[in-house]
């Protein structure tokens, strides 16, 4: 299936992203949105024919949201989290079929309240390296609890700082470098074991 997800990042989006980075670098984590090469690598591990419930953490300007919306089956549900209010409000207008929420720490509660049960896959753009360890632990607990057995968690980081924690949480984890991103990024693919 060939999908053209040319989501050209407008100057306005880039400026908004940079402005938000300057306002709260701990939450935004990068001065530029993610590249097409990174988005492709993030989508690759997901079995779109089997994914019914998809969660996205840290939607930002909606680059991954665009890819997910185009690749998922029409009946699948995407629940997306974005803490920054202006970004989230813009995304809500852009993606009326997506369920948007503020805080990734509420992941399991939100999925439960929406009657969605557990997620088949979770895609994350959260800058874990910028978070205090306590928040990282909270989000990792939520991610693991929210995933179905055999489900996949895909995240990217600009360092290998999360490698130890992710390999201690997930039964199966691989890391791949995506050099065609600014800065180059590591994509972590984590699978939950079949219970």
C-alpha positions as CSV (number, residue, x, y, z in Angstrom):
1,X,0.0,0.0,0.0
2,X,1.6,3.2,-1.2
3,X,0.6,6.2,0.8
4,X,1.8,9.7,0.0
5,X,1.9,11.5,3.3
6,X,3.6,14.6,2.1
7,X,2.6,16.8,5.0
8,X,4.6,19.9,4.1
9,X,5.4,21.7,7.3
10,X,4.4,25.3,6.8
11,X,6.5,28.2,7.9
12,X,3.7,29.0,10.3
13,X,3.8,25.5,11.9
14,X,7.6,25.7,12.2
15,X,7.4,29.1,13.8
16,X,4.7,27.9,16.2
17,X,6.7,24.9,17.1
18,X,9.9,27.0,17.7
19,X,7.9,29.5,19.7
20,X,6.4,26.7,21.9
21,X,9.9,25.3,22.3
22,X,11.2,28.7,23.6
23,X,8.2,28.9,25.9
24,X,8.5,25.4,27.4
25,X,11.5,23.4,26.0
26,X,10.8,20.7,28.6
27,X,7.5,19.9,26.9
28,X,8.2,20.5,23.2
29,X,11.7,19.0,23.2
30,X,12.9,20.1,19.7
31,X,13.1,23.3,17.7
32,X,11.7,21.8,14.5
33,X,8.9,19.3,13.8
34,X,9.8,15.7,12.8
35,X,10.9,14.8,9.2
36,X,9.2,12.6,6.7
37,X,11.9,10.0,7.0
38,X,11.3,9.8,10.8
39,X,7.5,9.6,10.3
40,X,7.9,6.7,7.9
41,X,10.1,4.8,10.3
42,X,7.7,5.4,13.1
43,X,4.7,4.0,11.1
44,X,6.6,0.9,9.8
45,X,6.3,-1.4,12.8
46,X,2.5,-1.1,13.0
47,X,0.2,-3.7,11.5
48,X,-2.5,-1.3,10.2
49,X,-4.8,-4.1,9.1
50,X,-5.1,-5.2,12.7
51,X,-5.0,-1.8,14.6
52,X,-8.4,-0.9,15.9
53,X,-7.4,1.4,18.8
54,X,-4.4,3.7,18.3
55,X,-3.0,6.2,20.8
56,X,-0.7,9.1,20.0
57,X,1.3,10.8,22.8
58,X,2.6,14.3,22.2
59,X,0.9,15.2,18.9
60,X,2.8,18.5,18.4
61,X,1.9,20.0,15.0
62,X,0.2,16.8,13.9
63,X,2.9,15.2,11.6
64,X,2.4,11.7,13.0
65,X,-1.4,12.4,13.3
66,X,-1.5,13.0,9.6
67,X,0.3,9.7,8.8
68,X,-1.8,7.7,11.3
69,X,-5.1,9.2,9.9
70,X,-4.1,8.2,6.4
71,X,-2.8,4.7,7.2
72,X,-5.4,3.5,9.7
73,X,-8.5,1.7,8.7
74,X,-11.6,4.0,8.5
75,X,-13.3,2.2,11.5
76,X,-10.2,2.4,13.7
77,X,-10.1,5.0,16.5
78,X,-7.2,7.4,17.1
79,X,-6.9,9.0,20.6
80,X,-4.3,11.7,20.7
81,X,-2.7,13.6,23.6
82,X,-1.1,17.1,23.4
83,X,-0.4,19.1,26.5
84,X,0.1,22.5,24.8
85,X,-3.3,24.2,24.5
86,X,-2.8,26.2,21.2
87,X,-1.4,23.2,19.4
88,X,-4.2,20.9,20.6
89,X,-6.9,23.4,19.6
90,X,-5.4,23.7,16.1
91,X,-5.3,19.9,15.8
92,X,-8.9,19.5,17.0
93,X,-9.9,21.7,14.1
94,X,-7.6,19.9,11.6
95,X,-8.6,16.4,12.7
96,X,-12.3,16.4,13.7
97,X,-12.5,12.5,13.8
98,X,-9.6,12.2,16.4
99,X,-10.3,12.2,20.1
100,X,-8.0,14.8,21.7
101,X,-6.9,14.9,25.3
102,X,-4.4,16.9,27.3
103,X,-2.3,14.6,29.5
104,X,-0.7,11.3,28.5
105,X,-0.7,10.3,32.2
106,X,-4.5,9.8,31.8
107,X,-4.0,7.3,28.9
108,X,-5.6,4.2,30.5
109,X,-8.5,6.2,32.0
110,X,-9.3,8.0,28.7
111,X,-9.3,4.7,26.7
112,X,-11.5,3.1,29.4
113,X,-14.0,6.0,29.5
114,X,-14.2,6.0,25.7
115,X,-15.1,2.3,25.8
116,X,-12.0,1.5,23.7
117,X,-10.3,-1.0,26.0
118,X,-6.6,-1.5,25.3
119,X,-4.6,0.0,22.5
120,X,-3.2,-2.1,19.6
121,X,-0.4,0.5,19.2
122,X,0.9,3.7,20.8
123,X,3.0,6.2,18.9
124,X,4.9,8.8,20.9
125,X,6.6,12.0,20.2
126,X,7.1,12.9,23.8
127,X,10.6,14.3,24.8
128,X,11.2,11.8,27.6
129,X,14.8,13.0,28.1
130,X,13.4,16.4,29.2
131,X,11.0,14.9,31.8
132,X,11.8,14.2,35.5
133,X,12.2,10.4,36.1
134,X,9.0,10.3,38.1
135,X,6.9,11.5,35.1
136,X,8.8,9.2,32.8
137,X,7.9,6.2,35.1
138,X,4.3,7.3,35.3
139,X,3.9,7.5,31.5
140,X,5.7,4.2,31.0
141,X,3.4,2.5,33.5
142,X,0.4,4.0,31.6
143,X,1.8,2.9,28.2
144,X,2.4,-0.7,29.3
145,X,-1.0,-0.9,31.1
146,X,-2.8,0.6,28.1
147,X,-1.3,-1.8,25.5
148,X,-2.9,-5.1,24.5
149,X,-0.7,-8.2,24.8
150,X,1.4,-8.2,21.6
151,X,0.8,-4.5,21.1
152,X,3.5,-2.2,19.9
153,X,4.8,1.1,21.4
154,X,6.9,3.2,19.0
155,X,8.7,6.3,20.2
156,X,11.7,8.4,19.1
157,X,14.3,10.2,21.0
158,X,17.5,12.2,20.2
159,X,19.6,10.0,22.4
160,X,19.9,6.5,23.8
161,X,19.0,7.7,27.3
162,X,15.7,5.8,27.3
163,X,17.1,2.5,26.1
164,X,17.7,1.0,29.6
165,X,14.3,2.0,30.9
166,X,12.4,0.8,27.8
167,X,14.2,-2.6,27.8
168,X,13.4,-3.1,31.4
169,X,9.7,-2.4,30.8
170,X,9.1,-4.2,27.5
171,X,9.8,-7.9,26.7
172,X,11.1,-7.0,23.2
173,X,12.8,-3.8,22.1
174,X,14.8,-2.7,19.0
175,X,16.4,0.7,18.3
176,X,17.0,2.2,14.8
177,X,18.9,5.4,14.0
178,X,17.1,7.8,11.5
179,X,19.9,10.0,10.2
180,X,17.7,12.0,7.9
181,X,16.1,14.1,10.7
182,X,17.2,17.3,12.3
183,X,18.7,16.3,14.7
184,X,19.2,12.6,13.9
185,X,16.7,10.5,15.9
186,X,16.5,7.0,17.4
187,X,13.3,5.1,16.9
188,X,12.5,2.6,19.6
189,X,10.1,-0.2,18.8
190,X,8.8,-1.9,21.9
191,X,6.5,-4.9,21.9
192,X,4.4,-6.1,24.9
193,X,4.6,-9.8,25.5
194,X,1.6,-12.1,24.9
195,X,0.3,-12.9,28.4
